[in-house]
Protein backbone atom coordinates (compact mmCIF):
# COMPACT_ATOMS: atom_id res chain seq x y z
CA UNK A 1 0.00 0.00 0.00
CA UNK A 2 1.03 3.60 -0.43
CA UNK A 3 0.32 6.29 2.15
CA UNK A 4 0.62 10.07 2.16
CA UNK A 5 1.74 11.39 5.54
CA UNK A 6 2.19 14.91 6.89
CA UNK A 7 4.39 15.84 9.84
CA UNK A 8 4.05 16.11 12.76
CA UNK A 9 3.09 12.45 13.01
CA UNK A 10 0.99 10.65 15.59
CA UNK A 11 0.49 6.97 16.40
CA UNK A 12 -2.81 6.93 14.51
CA UNK A 13 -0.96 8.06 11.35
CA UNK A 14 1.67 5.34 11.72
CA UNK A 15 -0.42 2.41 12.96
CA UNK A 16 -1.78 1.39 9.51
CA UNK A 17 1.72 1.15 8.00
CA UNK A 18 3.27 -2.26 7.40
CA UNK A 19 6.84 -3.17 6.51
CA UNK A 20 7.13 -2.88 2.73
CA UNK A 21 4.53 -0.14 2.32
CA UNK A 22 5.55 3.06 0.58
CA UNK A 23 5.13 6.53 2.03
CA UNK A 24 5.11 9.97 0.45
CA UNK A 25 6.12 12.20 3.36
CA UNK A 26 5.46 15.95 3.45
CA UNK A 27 6.06 18.61 6.08
CA UNK A 28 9.00 19.32 8.36
CA UNK A 29 11.83 16.79 8.65
CA UNK A 30 14.96 17.43 10.73
CA UNK A 31 18.41 16.17 9.78
CA UNK A 32 20.73 14.65 12.37
CA UNK A 33 23.65 12.30 12.13
CA UNK A 34 26.21 10.91 14.59
CA UNK A 35 27.73 14.15 15.90
CA UNK A 36 24.36 15.88 16.25
CA UNK A 37 22.93 12.88 18.12
CA UNK A 38 25.87 12.98 20.55
CA UNK A 39 25.20 16.67 21.19
CA UNK A 40 21.51 16.04 21.67
CA UNK A 41 22.35 13.47 24.36
CA UNK A 42 24.60 16.02 26.09
CA UNK A 43 21.73 18.52 26.17
CA UNK A 44 19.31 15.93 27.52
CA UNK A 45 21.82 14.85 30.18
CA UNK A 46 22.05 18.49 31.28
CA UNK A 47 18.29 18.90 31.33
CA UNK A 48 18.40 21.40 28.47
CA UNK A 49 15.96 21.57 25.53
CA UNK A 50 16.81 20.11 22.16
CA UNK A 51 17.03 22.38 19.08
CA UNK A 52 13.66 21.04 17.86
CA UNK A 53 10.61 19.45 19.44
CA UNK A 54 10.72 15.66 19.32
CA UNK A 55 7.00 15.03 19.73
CA UNK A 56 5.76 13.64 16.41
CA UNK A 57 9.00 14.59 14.66
CA UNK A 58 10.73 12.89 11.76
CA UNK A 59 14.54 12.75 11.68
CA UNK A 60 16.46 12.03 8.48
CA UNK A 61 19.95 10.57 8.90
CA UNK A 62 21.62 12.64 6.20
CA UNK A 63 24.59 14.95 5.71
CA UNK A 64 23.63 16.84 2.55
CA UNK A 65 26.13 18.26 0.12
CA UNK A 66 26.19 22.02 -0.53
CA UNK A 67 23.29 23.22 -2.64
CA UNK A 68 23.74 24.42 -6.21
CA UNK A 69 22.29 27.77 -7.27
CA UNK A 70 18.51 27.58 -7.40
CA UNK A 71 18.33 24.43 -5.27
CA UNK A 72 17.21 24.18 -1.62
CA UNK A 73 19.78 21.48 -0.82
CA UNK A 74 22.53 19.44 -2.43
CA UNK A 75 22.47 15.67 -2.78
CA UNK A 76 20.66 14.25 0.25
CA UNK A 77 21.09 10.50 0.33
CA UNK A 78 20.64 8.59 3.58
CA UNK A 79 23.43 7.47 5.85
CA UNK A 80 23.58 4.15 7.69
CA UNK A 81 21.10 4.32 10.56
CA UNK A 82 22.84 1.78 12.78
CA UNK A 83 25.33 4.44 13.88
CA UNK A 84 22.46 6.17 15.73
CA UNK A 85 21.20 3.00 17.43
CA UNK A 86 22.66 3.76 20.87
CA UNK A 87 20.78 7.09 20.95
CA UNK A 88 17.51 6.08 19.34
CA UNK A 89 15.51 4.40 22.13
CA UNK A 90 15.89 7.48 24.34
CA UNK A 91 14.69 9.79 21.56
CA UNK A 92 11.75 7.50 20.74
CA UNK A 93 10.76 7.48 24.42
CA UNK A 94 10.74 11.30 24.28
CA UNK A 95 8.33 11.39 21.32
CA UNK A 96 10.35 10.92 18.13
CA UNK A 97 7.90 9.30 15.70
CA UNK A 98 9.87 8.58 12.55
CA UNK A 99 13.44 7.91 11.51
CA UNK A 100 14.64 7.91 7.92
CA UNK A 101 17.86 6.24 6.82
CA UNK A 102 19.18 3.01 5.41
CA UNK A 103 20.33 -0.29 6.83
CA UNK A 104 19.33 -2.65 9.61
CA UNK A 105 18.62 -1.55 13.19
CA UNK A 106 19.49 -3.20 16.50
CA UNK A 107 16.99 -5.26 18.46
CA UNK A 108 16.84 -2.46 21.07
CA UNK A 109 15.72 -0.02 18.38
CA UNK A 110 13.19 -2.49 16.98
CA UNK A 111 11.73 -3.02 20.44
CA UNK A 112 11.58 0.74 21.07
CA UNK A 113 9.87 1.36 17.72
CA UNK A 114 7.09 -1.07 18.73
CA UNK A 115 6.91 0.25 22.31
CA UNK A 116 6.47 3.82 21.06
CA UNK A 117 4.31 3.19 17.98
CA UNK A 118 6.98 4.70 15.74
CA UNK A 119 8.39 3.77 12.31
CA UNK A 120 11.72 3.53 10.56
CA UNK A 121 11.60 4.45 6.87
CA UNK A 122 14.14 3.84 4.13
CA UNK A 123 15.30 6.54 1.78
CA UNK A 124 16.82 5.33 -1.47
CA UNK A 125 20.54 4.86 -0.98
CA UNK A 126 22.68 6.12 -3.85
CA UNK A 127 19.92 8.43 -5.07
CA UNK A 128 20.75 11.62 -3.19
CA UNK A 129 19.62 13.84 -6.08
CA UNK A 130 16.21 12.13 -6.14
CA UNK A 131 15.80 12.60 -2.40
CA UNK A 132 16.91 16.25 -2.65
CA UNK A 133 14.20 16.86 -5.21
CA UNK A 134 11.61 16.49 -2.42
CA UNK A 135 13.24 19.22 -0.32
CA UNK A 136 11.59 22.61 -0.81
CA UNK A 137 13.57 24.56 1.84
CA UNK A 138 16.50 23.98 4.14
CA UNK A 139 17.60 25.96 7.18
CA UNK A 140 20.38 25.18 9.68
CA UNK A 141 18.83 25.24 13.17
CA UNK A 142 21.69 23.96 15.35
CA UNK A 143 25.43 23.39 15.43
CA UNK A 144 26.60 24.94 12.16
CA UNK A 145 30.15 24.05 13.22
CA UNK A 146 29.30 20.43 12.33
CA UNK A 147 29.17 21.34 8.63
CA UNK A 148 27.14 18.77 6.70
CA UNK A 149 26.16 17.16 10.02
CA UNK A 150 24.53 20.31 11.42
CA UNK A 151 20.87 19.94 12.34
CA UNK A 152 18.71 21.28 9.52
CA UNK A 153 15.00 21.94 9.25
CA UNK A 154 13.79 20.66 5.89
CA UNK A 155 10.42 21.34 4.33
CA UNK A 156 9.72 18.28 2.19
CA UNK A 157 6.99 17.43 -0.28
CA UNK A 158 6.13 13.85 -1.23
CA UNK A 159 9.49 12.43 -0.18
CA UNK A 160 9.45 8.80 -1.44
CA UNK A 161 10.16 6.34 1.37
CA UNK A 162 9.65 2.66 2.22
CA UNK A 163 8.61 1.27 5.60
CA UNK A 164 11.44 -0.86 7.00
CA UNK A 165 10.23 -1.18 10.61
CA UNK A 166 6.57 -0.75 11.44
CA UNK A 167 4.89 -0.07 14.78
CA UNK A 168 3.77 -3.71 15.09
CA UNK A 169 7.17 -5.38 14.82
CA UNK A 170 7.26 -5.84 11.05
CA UNK A 171 10.80 -5.76 9.65
CA UNK A 172 11.29 -5.61 5.88
CA UNK A 173 14.83 -6.94 6.29
CA UNK A 174 13.24 -10.17 7.56
CA UNK A 175 9.94 -10.35 5.67
CA UNK A 176 11.35 -9.22 2.31
CA UNK A 177 13.90 -12.02 1.88
CA UNK A 178 11.43 -14.57 3.30
CA UNK A 179 8.78 -13.53 0.75
CA UNK A 180 11.34 -13.69 -2.04
CA UNK A 181 12.48 -17.18 -1.07
CA UNK A 182 8.87 -18.36 -0.76
CA UNK A 183 8.09 -17.00 -4.24
CA UNK A 184 11.18 -18.70 -5.66
CA UNK A 185 10.20 -22.01 -4.05
CA UNK A 186 6.63 -21.71 -5.36
CA UNK A 187 7.92 -20.94 -8.87
CA UNK A 188 10.19 -24.00 -8.85
CA UNK A 189 7.24 -26.36 -8.39
N, C-alpha and C positions, 0 to 999 in steps of 0.2 A: 504494500500500500504506500501511497505518497501522502504526506501531510504538509500543510503550510502552518508554520508556527511564528509567533510574534513574541519578542521579549518585552518585558520580563515574563518568565515562565512560571507556571504553577504545576503542582502534581496532577491536577485534572488535565492539563495540556499534554503531559508526558505519559500518563497512564495507558493510553491506547497504543502507544508505540511498541513495536516488536522488533527484535534484532533482525536486520535485513531490510526493514522499511526505509524509504527515502524521505528526507525532510528538506523543505525549502524554508530556510530561516531568515527572518527579517527583524529589524530593530537594532538595539545596541548590543554589541559583543565587545568584551574587553580582551586585550592580548596580555599574556603573561607566560614567561618561560621560567627556567631554572632560577636565575638570579632574582627575578621579581618575586617568585614564590618564597625564596629564602628571606627576602626583605618583608614580605607580608607576615611571615611567621614571627619575625623580630617585633613587628608592630603589635601583633596579637599577644605575644609574650609580655609586652610592656603595657598592655591594656589600652593601646592606642587604636584609633579607627583606621580602617584600610582606605586606600585611595578611591574605592568605589564600593557601593553597597552590594553585598553578596546575595541578598534575598532575591531569588528568582533569576540570578545572573547567569550569563553564558560566558565562559572563558575559552579563548582560542589559543592553543599552544603554537605560537608563531613568532618569528622574528623577521618581519618584512624587510625587503630591500628598499633603498630610497626610491621615492616616486619619480616618474618622468614628468615633464611638463604636461599639464592637462589631466593628470591622473591623481586620484586620491591617495594611492598607495602603490608601492612597487610590488614585485612578486610576493605572494603571501601563502606559500605552501606550508603545510603542517609540520611540526617537529614531533619526534617520538615522545609519546605521552608518558611512558614508563618512568622518565626522569622526574616527573612530578608526583609519583605514587606516594612517597613518604609524606607529602603535604596534603594530599587530596582528601582523605577522610575527615580531617579537621575542618577543611573548607566546606565540604558537603554538609557536615553537622551544623555549620553556621548559615546554611541556606543556599549555597551554590547549587544550581539546578542542572547545569549542562556544561560538559567539557567537550572540546573539539580538538582532535589531534589525529595521530595515527599510531598503530601498534597495540599490542596486548597490554592489559593492565594486571596488577597484582590481585591476589584473592582478597586482600584487605580493601582494595578499591572496589572490587565487584560487590563485596558484602555491603560496603557503605553506600553504593549506588542504590541497591535494593532497600536498605534501611531508610534512606532519605527520599525515595521515589524520584531519583534523578536519572539522567541518561549520559552516555558517552557516545559522541557522534564522530564519524570519520570524515575528514576532508580528503580530497584526492591528492595523494602524495605525488610529487613530480609535476603537478599542474598548478604551480603558484600563480601563473598569469590568469588561469581560469578562475581561481578563488579570488584573486584581486578584482576581477570584473564585477563581483558582487558588492564590493566596498564602495560606498557613495561618499563617505567622509572619514577622516582619520585625524585624531587629535591626541598628542601625548598628554597624559594626565598624571603621571608619576615617574620619577627616577629617570630623567633624560640622560643622566650620566651612563646609563646602561646601554645606550645606543639602540641597536635593533631590538634589544630585550626590554626596553622601557615599556611601561604599561600604557597602552593606547586605548582610546574609546573609538570604536568603529561603528559607523552606521552601515548596516548591510541590508541588501534587498535580494531575496530569493537565493541565498547562499545554498548551493547544492551539497547535501550531506547524507550520510548513511548511518543508520543506528547500529552501533557495535555492541553496546551494553544497554539493555532496557531495564526499566524499573522493577521487572518481575524476575530477574535473574537470567534472562536470555543473553547469550553471548555468541555473536556471529562468528567469532574465531573457533567456536566449537560446533555450532549448528551448520555453518556453511560447508566445511569439509565433510561433515557427516551426510548432509543432503547430497553433495556431489558424489560421494562414494556409493550411496544408496541408488542414485540415478544410474551410475555406471554399472552397478550389479544388476539392476533391473533391465538395462539395455543389453547385457550379455546373455540374457536368458533366451 
